[in-house]
Amino acid sequence: MPGVNVIPNYINDQNLKNDIQGDLSELISISKFCKQRRNKNIAHMDFDFMLDTNNVERLELATKKEIETVIASIQSIYNKIEV
């Protein structure tokens, strides 16, 4: 998520800026599984992955809990910025 790191540049309050930066770093870490899926399925259309060949690196399963955690993290960041 390269664009995400610029968000704190628009925040004047130093405490909030630090808080949001920490939250964004955590979000990037916990959402890596999403980026892998995006790269394989949507953005890059990985040829071997799409053909399901034997020499393809398998994606780890994404659980409902992981997805809910990422969504909750995004909501928390938006709520902090809104306040």
Distance bins in CASP14 RR format, pairs under 12 A and 6 or more apart:
PFRMAT RR
TARGET T0000
AUTHOR 0000-0000-0000
RMODE 2
METHOD distances of the structure
MODEL  1
1 7 0 0 0 0 1 0 0 0 0 0 0
1 24 1 0 0 1 0 0 0 0 0 0 0
1 25 0 0 0 0 0 1 0 0 0 0 0
1 26 0 0 0 0 0 1 0 0 0 0 0
1 27 1 0 0 1 0 0 0 0 0 0 0
1 28 1 0 1 0 0 0 0 0 0 0 0
1 29 0 0 0 0 0 1 0 0 0 0 0
1 30 0 0 0 0 0 1 0 0 0 0 0
1 31 1 0 0 1 0 0 0 0 0 0 0
1 32 0 0 0 0 1 0 0 0 0 0 0
1 34 0 0 0 0 1 0 0 0 0 0 0
1 35 1 0 0 1 0 0 0 0 0 0 0
1 38 0 0 0 0 0 1 0 0 0 0 0
1 70 0 0 0 0 0 1 0 0 0 0 0
1 73 0 0 0 0 0 1 0 0 0 0 0
1 74 0 0 0 0 0 1 0 0 0 0 0
1 77 0 0 0 0 0 1 0 0 0 0 0
2 24 0 0 0 0 0 1 0 0 0 0 0
2 28 0 0 0 0 1 0 0 0 0 0 0
2 35 0 0 0 0 0 1 0 0 0 0 0
3 9 0 0 0 0 0 1 0 0 0 0 0
3 10 0 0 0 0 0 1 0 0 0 0 0
3 24 0 0 0 0 1 0 0 0 0 0 0
3 27 0 0 0 0 0 1 0 0 0 0 0
3 28 0 0 0 0 0 1 0 0 0 0 0
4 20 0 0 0 0 1 0 0 0 0 0 0
4 21 0 0 0 0 1 0 0 0 0 0 0
4 22 0 0 0 0 0 1 0 0 0 0 0
4 23 0 0 0 0 0 1 0 0 0 0 0
4 24 1 0 1 0 0 0 0 0 0 0 0
4 25 0 0 0 0 1 0 0 0 0 0 0
4 26 0 0 0 0 0 1 0 0 0 0 0
4 27 1 0 0 1 0 0 0 0 0 0 0
4 28 1 0 0 1 0 0 0 0 0 0 0
4 29 0 0 0 0 0 1 0 0 0 0 0
4 31 0 0 0 0 1 0 0 0 0 0 0
4 35 0 0 0 0 0 1 0 0 0 0 0
4 73 0 0 0 0 0 1 0 0 0 0 0
4 74 0 0 0 0 1 0 0 0 0 0 0
4 77 0 0 0 0 1 0 0 0 0 0 0
5 20 0 0 0 0 0 1 0 0 0 0 0
5 21 0 0 0 0 1 0 0 0 0 0 0
5 22 0 0 0 0 0 1 0 0 0 0 0
5 23 0 0 0 0 0 1 0 0 0 0 0
5 24 1 0 0 1 0 0 0 0 0 0 0
5 25 0 0 0 0 1 0 0 0 0 0 0
5 27 0 0 0 0 0 1 0 0 0 0 0
5 28 0 0 0 0 1 0 0 0 0 0 0
6 17 0 0 0 0 0 1 0 0 0 0 0
6 20 0 0 0 0 0 1 0 0 0 0 0
6 21 0 0 0 0 0 1 0 0 0 0 0
6 24 0 0 0 0 1 0 0 0 0 0 0
7 16 0 0 0 0 0 1 0 0 0 0 0
7 17 0 0 0 0 1 0 0 0 0 0 0
7 19 0 0 0 0 0 1 0 0 0 0 0
7 20 1 0 0 1 0 0 0 0 0 0 0
7 21 0 0 0 0 1 0 0 0 0 0 0
7 22 0 0 0 0 0 1 0 0 0 0 0
7 23 0 0 0 0 1 0 0 0 0 0 0
7 24 1 0 0 1 0 0 0 0 0 0 0
7 25 0 0 0 0 0 1 0 0 0 0 0
7 27 0 0 0 0 0 1 0 0 0 0 0
7 28 0 0 0 0 0 1 0 0 0 0 0
7 74 0 0 0 0 0 1 0 0 0 0 0
7 77 0 0 0 0 1 0 0 0 0 0 0
7 78 0 0 0 0 0 1 0 0 0 0 0
7 80 0 0 0 0 0 1 0 0 0 0 0
7 81 1 0 0 1 0 0 0 0 0 0 0
8 14 0 0 0 0 1 0 0 0 0 0 0
8 15 0 0 0 0 0 1 0 0 0 0 0
8 16 0 0 0 0 1 0 0 0 0 0 0
8 17 1 0 1 0 0 0 0 0 0 0 0
8 18 1 0 0 1 0 0 0 0 0 0 0
8 19 0 0 0 0 1 0 0 0 0 0 0
8 20 1 0 1 0 0 0 0 0 0 0 0
8 21 1 0 1 0 0 0 0 0 0 0 0
8 22 0 0 0 0 1 0 0 0 0 0 0
8 23 0 0 0 0 1 0 0 0 0 0 0
8 24 1 0 0 1 0 0 0 0 0 0 0
8 25 0 0 0 0 0 1 0 0 0 0 0
8 77 0 0 0 0 0 1 0 0 0 0 0
8 80 0 0 0 0 0 1 0 0 0 0 0
8 81 0 0 0 0 1 0 0 0 0 0 0
9 17 0 0 0 0 1 0 0 0 0 0 0
9 20 0 0 0 0 0 1 0 0 0 0 0
9 21 0 0 0 0 1 0 0 0 0 0 0
9 24 0 0 0 0 0 1 0 0 0 0 0
10 16 0 0 0 0 0 1 0 0 0 0 0
10 17 0 0 0 0 1 0 0 0 0 0 0
10 20 0 0 0 0 1 0 0 0 0 0 0
10 21 0 0 0 0 0 1 0 0 0 0 0
10 81 0 0 0 0 1 0 0 0 0 0 0
11 17 1 0 1 0 0 0 0 0 0 0 0
11 18 0 0 0 0 1 0 0 0 0 0 0
11 19 0 0 0 0 1 0 0 0 0 0 0
11 20 1 0 0 1 0 0 0 0 0 0 0
11 21 0 0 0 0 1 0 0 0 0 0 0
11 23 0 0 0 0 0 1 0 0 0 0 0
11 24 0 0 0 0 0 1 0 0 0 0 0
11 77 0 0 0 0 0 1 0 0 0 0 0
11 80 0 0 0 0 1 0 0 0 0 0 0
11 81 1 0 0 1 0 0 0 0 0 0 0
11 83 0 0 0 0 0 1 0 0 0 0 0
12 20 0 0 0 0 0 1 0 0 0 0 0
12 81 0 0 0 0 0 1 0 0 0 0 0
13 19 0 0 0 0 1 0 0 0 0 0 0
13 20 0 0 0 0 1 0 0 0 0 0 0
13 80 0 0 0 0 0 1 0 0 0 0 0
13 81 0 0 0 0 0 1 0 0 0 0 0
13 83 0 0 0 0 0 1 0 0 0 0 0
14 20 0 0 0 0 0 1 0 0 0 0 0
14 21 0 0 0 0 0 1 0 0 0 0 0
15 21 0 0 0 0 0 1 0 0 0 0 0
15 22 0 0 0 0 0 1 0 0 0 0 0
15 80 0 0 0 0 0 1 0 0 0 0 0
16 22 0 0 0 0 0 1 0 0 0 0 0
16 23 0 0 0 0 0 1 0 0 0 0 0
16 77 0 0 0 0 0 1 0 0 0 0 0
16 79 0 0 0 0 0 1 0 0 0 0 0
16 80 1 0 0 1 0 0 0 0 0 0 0
16 81 1 0 0 1 0 0 0 0 0 0 0
16 82 0 0 0 0 0 1 0 0 0 0 0
16 83 0 0 0 0 1 0 0 0 0 0 0
17 23 0 0 0 0 0 1 0 0 0 0 0
17 24 0 0 0 0 0 1 0 0 0 0 0
17 80 0 0 0 0 0 1 0 0 0 0 0
17 81 0 0 0 0 0 1 0 0 0 0 0
18 24 0 0 0 0 0 1 0 0 0 0 0
18 25 0 0 0 0 0 1 0 0 0 0 0
18 80 0 0 0 0 0 1 0 0 0 0 0
19 25 0 0 0 0 0 1 0 0 0 0 0
19 26 0 0 0 0 0 1 0 0 0 0 0
19 76 0 0 0 0 0 1 0 0 0 0 0
19 77 0 0 0 0 1 0 0 0 0 0 0
19 79 0 0 0 0 0 1 0 0 0 0 0
19 80 1 0 0 1 0 0 0 0 0 0 0
19 81 0 0 0 0 1 0 0 0 0 0 0
19 83 0 0 0 0 0 1 0 0 0 0 0
20 26 0 0 0 0 0 1 0 0 0 0 0
20 27 0 0 0 0 0 1 0 0 0 0 0
20 73 0 0 0 0 0 1 0 0 0 0 0
20 74 0 0 0 0 0 1 0 0 0 0 0
20 76 0 0 0 0 1 0 0 0 0 0 0
20 77 1 0 0 1 0 0 0 0 0 0 0
20 78 0 0 0 0 0 1 0 0 0 0 0
20 79 0 0 0 0 0 1 0 0 0 0 0
20 80 1 0 0 1 0 0 0 0 0 0 0
20 81 1 0 0 1 0 0 0 0 0 0 0
20 82 0 0 0 0 0 1 0 0 0 0 0
20 83 0 0 0 0 0 1 0 0 0 0 0
21 27 0 0 0 0 0 1 0 0 0 0 0
21 28 0 0 0 0 0 1 0 0 0 0 0
21 77 0 0 0 0 0 1 0 0 0 0 0
21 80 0 0 0 0 0 1 0 0 0 0 0
21 81 0 0 0 0 0 1 0 0 0 0 0
22 28 0 0 0 0 1 0 0 0 0 0 0
22 29 0 0 0 0 0 1 0 0 0 0 0
22 73 0 0 0 0 0 1 0 0 0 0 0
22 76 0 0 0 0 0 1 0 0 0 0 0
22 77 0 0 0 0 1 0 0 0 0 0 0
22 80 0 0 0 0 0 1 0 0 0 0 0
23 29 0 0 0 0 0 1 0 0 0 0 0
23 30 0 0 0 0 0 1 0 0 0 0 0
23 31 0 0 0 0 0 1 0 0 0 0 0
23 72 0 0 0 0 0 1 0 0 0 0 0
23 73 1 0 0 1 0 0 0 0 0 0 0
23 74 0 0 0 0 1 0 0 0 0 0 0
23 75 0 0 0 0 0 1 0 0 0 0 0
23 76 1 0 0 1 0 0 0 0 0 0 0
23 77 1 0 1 0 0 0 0 0 0 0 0
23 78 0 0 0 0 0 1 0 0 0 0 0
23 79 0 0 0 0 0 1 0 0 0 0 0
23 80 1 0 0 1 0 0 0 0 0 0 0
23 81 0 0 0 0 1 0 0 0 0 0 0
24 30 0 0 0 0 0 1 0 0 0 0 0
24 31 0 0 0 0 0 1 0 0 0 0 0
24 73 0 0 0 0 1 0 0 0 0 0 0
24 74 0 0 0 0 1 0 0 0 0 0 0
24 76 0 0 0 0 0 1 0 0 0 0 0
24 77 1 0 0 1 0 0 0 0 0 0 0
24 78 0 0 0 0 0 1 0 0 0 0 0
24 80 0 0 0 0 0 1 0 0 0 0 0
24 81 0 0 0 0 0 1 0 0 0 0 0
25 31 0 0 0 0 0 1 0 0 0 0 0
25 73 0 0 0 0 0 1 0 0 0 0 0
25 77 0 0 0 0 0 1 0 0 0 0 0
26 32 0 0 0 0 0 1 0 0 0 0 0
26 69 0 0 0 0 1 0 0 0 0 0 0
26 70 0 0 0 0 0 1 0 0 0 0 0
26 72 0 0 0 0 0 1 0 0 0 0 0
26 73 1 0 0 1 0 0 0 0 0 0 0
26 74 0 0 0 0 0 1 0 0 0 0 0
26 76 0 0 0 0 1 0 0 0 0 0 0
26 77 0 0 0 0 1 0 0 0 0 0 0
27 34 0 0 0 0 0 1 0 0 0 0 0
27 35 0 0 0 0 0 1 0 0 0 0 0
27 69 0 0 0 0 1 0 0 0 0 0 0
27 70 1 0 0 1 0 0 0 0 0 0 0
27 71 0 0 0 0 0 1 0 0 0 0 0
27 72 0 0 0 0 0 1 0 0 0 0 0
27 73 1 0 1 0 0 0 0 0 0 0 0
27 74 1 0 0 1 0 0 0 0 0 0 0
27 75 0 0 0 0 0 1 0 0 0 0 0
27 76 0 0 0 0 1 0 0 0 0 0 0
27 77 1 0 0 1 0 0 0 0 0 0 0
27 78 0 0 0 0 0 1 0 0 0 0 0
28 34 0 0 0 0 0 1 0 0 0 0 0
28 35 0 0 0 0 1 0 0 0 0 0 0
28 70 0 0 0 0 0 1 0 0 0 0 0
28 73 0 0 0 0 1 0 0 0 0 0 0
28 74 0 0 0 0 0 1 0 0 0 0 0
28 77 0 0 0 0 0 1 0 0 0 0 0
29 35 0 0 0 0 0 1 0 0 0 0 0
29 66 0 0 0 0 0 1 0 0 0 0 0
29 69 0 0 0 0 0 1 0 0 0 0 0
29 70 0 0 0 0 0 1 0 0 0 0 0
29 73 0 0 0 0 1 0 0 0 0 0 0
30 62 0 0 0 0 0 1 0 0 0 0 0
30 63 0 0 0 0 0 1 0 0 0 0 0
30 65 0 0 0 0 0 1 0 0 0 0 0
30 66 1 0 0 1 0 0 0 0 0 0 0
30 67 0 0 0 0 0 1 0 0 0 0 0
30 68 0 0 0 0 0 1 0 0 0 0 0
30 69 1 0 1 0 0 0 0 0 0 0 0
30 70 1 0 1 0 0 0 0 0 0 0 0
30 71 0 0 0 0 0 1 0 0 0 0 0
30 72 0 0 0 0 1 0 0 0 0 0 0
30 73 1 0 0 1 0 0 0 0 0 0 0
30 74 0 0 0 0 0 1 0 0 0 0 0
30 76 0 0 0 0 0 1 0 0 0 0 0
31 37 0 0 0 0 0 1 0 0 0 0 0
31 38 0 0 0 0 1 0 0 0 0 0 0
31 62 0 0 0 0 0 1 0 0 0 0 0
31 66 0 0 0 0 1 0 0 0 0 0 0
31 67 0 0 0 0 1 0 0 0 0 0 0
31 68 0 0 0 0 0 1 0 0 0 0 0
31 69 0 0 0 0 1 0 0 0 0 0 0
31 70 1 0 1 0 0 0 0 0 0 0 0
31 71 0 0 0 0 1 0 0 0 0 0 0
31 72 0 0 0 0 0 1 0 0 0 0 0
31 73 1 0 0 1 0 0 0 0 0 0 0
31 74 0 0 0 0 1 0 0 0 0 0 0
31 77 0 0 0 0 0 1 0 0 0 0 0
32 38 0 0 0 0 0 1 0 0 0 0 0
32 39 0 0 0 0 0 1 0 0 0 0 0
32 59 0 0 0 0 0 1 0 0 0 0 0
32 60 0 0 0 0 1 0 0 0 0 0 0
32 62 0 0 0 0 0 1 0 0 0 0 0
32 66 0 0 0 0 0 1 0 0 0 0 0
32 70 0 0 0 0 1 0 0 0 0 0 0
33 39 0 0 0 0 0 1 0 0 0 0 0
33 40 0 0 0 0 0 1 0 0 0 0 0
33 59 1 0 0 1 0 0 0 0 0 0 0
33 60 1 0 0 1 0 0 0 0 0 0 0
33 61 0 0 0 0 1 0 0 0 0 0 0
33 62 1 0 1 0 0 0 0 0 0 0 0
33 63 0 0 0 0 1 0 0 0 0 0 0
33 65 0 0 0 0 0 1 0 0 0 0 0
33 66 1 0 0 1 0 0 0 0 0 0 0
33 67 0 0 0 0 1 0 0 0 0 0 0
33 69 0 0 0 0 0 1 0 0 0 0 0
33 70 0 0 0 0 1 0 0 0 0 0 0
34 40 0 0 0 0 0 1 0 0 0 0 0
34 41 0 0 0 0 0 1 0 0 0 0 0
34 42 0 0 0 0 0 1 0 0 0 0 0
34 43 0 0 0 0 0 1 0 0 0 0 0
34 59 0 0 0 0 0 1 0 0 0 0 0
34 60 0 0 0 0 0 1 0 0 0 0 0
34 62 1 0 0 1 0 0 0 0 0 0 0
34 66 0 0 0 0 1 0 0 0 0 0 0
34 67 0 0 0 0 1 0 0 0 0 0 0
34 69 0 0 0 0 0 1 0 0 0 0 0
34 70 1 0 0 1 0 0 0 0 0 0 0
34 71 0 0 0 0 0 1 0 0 0 0 0
34 73 0 0 0 0 0 1 0 0 0 0 0
34 74 0 0 0 0 0 1 0 0 0 0 0
35 41 0 0 0 0 0 1 0 0 0 0 0
35 42 0 0 0 0 0 1 0 0 0 0 0
35 43 0 0 0 0 1 0 0 0 0 0 0
35 44 0 0 0 0 0 1 0 0 0 0 0
35 59 0 0 0 0 0 1 0 0 0 0 0
35 62 0 0 0 0 0 1 0 0 0 0 0
35 70 0 0 0 0 0 1 0 0 0 0 0
36 42 0 0 0 0 0 1 0 0 0 0 0
36 43 0 0 0 0 0 1 0 0 0 0 0
36 44 0 0 0 0 0 1 0 0 0 0 0
36 46 0 0 0 0 0 1 0 0 0 0 0
36 49 0 0 0 0 0 1 0 0 0 0 0
36 57 0 0 0 0 1 0 0 0 0 0 0
36 58 0 0 0 0 0 1 0 0 0 0 0
36 59 1 0 1 0 0 0 0 0 0 0 0
36 60 1 0 0 1 0 0 0 0 0 0 0
36 61 0 0 0 0 0 1 0 0 0 0 0
36 62 0 0 0 0 1 0 0 0 0 0 0
36 66 0 0 0 0 0 1 0 0 0 0 0
37 43 0 0 0 0 1 0 0 0 0 0 0
37 44 0 0 0 0 0 1 0 0 0 0 0
37 46 0 0 0 0 0 1 0 0 0 0 0
37 49 0 0 0 0 0 1 0 0 0 0 0
37 58 0 0 0 0 0 1 0 0 0 0 0
37 59 1 0 0 1 0 0 0 0 0 0 0
37 60 0 0 0 0 1 0 0 0 0 0 0
37 61 0 0 0 0 0 1 0 0 0 0 0
37 62 1 0 0 1 0 0 0 0 0 0 0
37 66 0 0 0 0 0 1 0 0 0 0 0
37 67 0 0 0 0 0 1 0 0 0 0 0
37 70 0 0 0 0 0 1 0 0 0 0 0
38 44 0 0 0 0 1 0 0 0 0 0 0
38 45 0 0 0 0 0 1 0 0 0 0 0
38 46 0 0 0 0 0 1 0 0 0 0 0
38 59 0 0 0 0 0 1 0 0 0 0 0
38 62 0 0 0 0 0 1 0 0 0 0 0
39 45 0 0 0 0 1 0 0 0 0 0 0
39 46 1 0 0 1 0 0 0 0 0 0 0
39 49 0 0 0 0 1 0 0 0 0 0 0
39 57 0 0 0 0 0 1 0 0 0 0 0
39 59 0 0 0 0 1 0 0 0 0 0 0
40 46 1 0 1 0 0 0 0 0 0 0 0
40 47 0 0 0 0 0 1 0 0 0 0 0
40 48 0 0 0 0 1 0 0 0 0 0 0
40 49 1 0 1 0 0 0 0 0 0 0 0
40 50 0 0 0 0 1 0 0 0 0 0 0
40 51 0 0 0 0 0 1 0 0 0 0 0
40 52 0 0 0 0 0 1 0 0 0 0 0
40 56 0 0 0 0 1 0 0 0 0 0 0
40 57 0 0 0 0 1 0 0 0 0 0 0
40 58 0 0 0 0 1 0 0 0 0 0 0
40 59 1 0 0 1 0 0 0 0 0 0 0
40 60 0 0 0 0 0 1 0 0 0 0 0
40 62 0 0 0 0 0 1 0 0 0 0 0
41 49 1 0 0 1 0 0 0 0 0 0 0
41 50 0 0 0 0 1 0 0 0 0 0 0
41 59 0 0 0 0 1 0 0 0 0 0 0
41 62 0 0 0 0 0 1 0 0 0 0 0
42 49 0 0 0 0 0 1 0 0 0 0 0
42 50 0 0 0 0 0 1 0 0 0 0 0
43 49 0 0 0 0 0 1 0 0 0 0 0
44 50 0 0 0 0 1 0 0 0 0 0 0
45 51 0 0 0 0 0 1 0 0 0 0 0
46 52 0 0 0 0 0 1 0 0 0 0 0
46 53 0 0 0 0 0 1 0 0 0 0 0
46 55 0 0 0 0 0 1 0 0 0 0 0
46 56 1 0 0 1 0 0 0 0 0 0 0
46 57 0 0 0 0 1 0 0 0 0 0 0
46 58 0 0 0 0 0 1 0 0 0 0 0
46 59 0 0 0 0 0 1 0 0 0 0 0
47 53 0 0 0 0 1 0 0 0 0 0 0
47 55 0 0 0 0 0 1 0 0 0 0 0
47 56 0 0 0 0 1 0 0 0 0 0 0
48 54 0 0 0 0 1 0 0 0 0 0 0
48 55 1 0 0 1 0 0 0 0 0 0 0
48 56 1 0 1 0 0 0 0 0 0 0 0
48 57 0 0 0 0 1 0 0 0 0 0 0
48 58 0 0 0 0 0 1 0 0 0 0 0
49 55 0 0 0 0 0 1 0 0 0 0 0
49 56 1 0 1 0 0 0 0 0 0 0 0
49 57 1 0 0 1 0 0 0 0 0 0 0
49 58 0 0 0 0 1 0 0 0 0 0 0
49 59 0 0 0 0 1 0 0 0 0 0 0
50 56 0 0 0 0 1 0 0 0 0 0 0
52 58 0 0 0 0 1 0 0 0 0 0 0
52 59 0 0 0 0 0 1 0 0 0 0 0
60 66 0 0 0 0 1 0 0 0 0 0 0
61 67 0 0 0 0 0 1 0 0 0 0 0
62 68 0 0 0 0 0 1 0 0 0 0 0
62 69 0 0 0 0 0 1 0 0 0 0 0
62 70 0 0 0 0 1 0 0 0 0 0 0
63 69 0 0 0 0 1 0 0 0 0 0 0
63 70 0 0 0 0 0 1 0 0 0 0 0
64 70 0 0 0 0 0 1 0 0 0 0 0
64 71 0 0 0 0 0 1 0 0 0 0 0
65 71 0 0 0 0 0 1 0 0 0 0 0
65 72 0 0 0 0 0 1 0 0 0 0 0
66 72 0 0 0 0 0 1 0 0 0 0 0
66 73 0 0 0 0 0 1 0 0 0 0 0
67 73 0 0 0 0 0 1 0 0 0 0 0
67 74 0 0 0 0 0 1 0 0 0 0 0
68 74 0 0 0 0 0 1 0 0 0 0 0
68 75 0 0 0 0 0 1 0 0 0 0 0
69 75 0 0 0 0 0 1 0 0 0 0 0
69 76 0 0 0 0 0 1 0 0 0 0 0
70 76 0 0 0 0 0 1 0 0 0 0 0
70 77 0 0 0 0 0 1 0 0 0 0 0
71 77 0 0 0 0 0 1 0 0 0 0 0
71 78 0 0 0 0 0 1 0 0 0 0 0
72 78 0 0 0 0 0 1 0 0 0 0 0
72 79 0 0 0 0 0 1 0 0 0 0 0
73 79 0 0 0 0 0 1 0 0 0 0 0
73 80 0 0 0 0 0 1 0 0 0 0 0
74 80 0 0 0 0 0 1 0 0 0 0 0
74 81 0 0 0 0 0 1 0 0 0 0 0
75 81 0 0 0 0 0 1 0 0 0 0 0
75 82 0 0 0 0 0 1 0 0 0 0 0
76 82 0 0 0 0 0 1 0 0 0 0 0
76 83 0 0 0 0 0 1 0 0 0 0 0
77 83 0 0 0 0 0 1 0 0 0 0 0
END
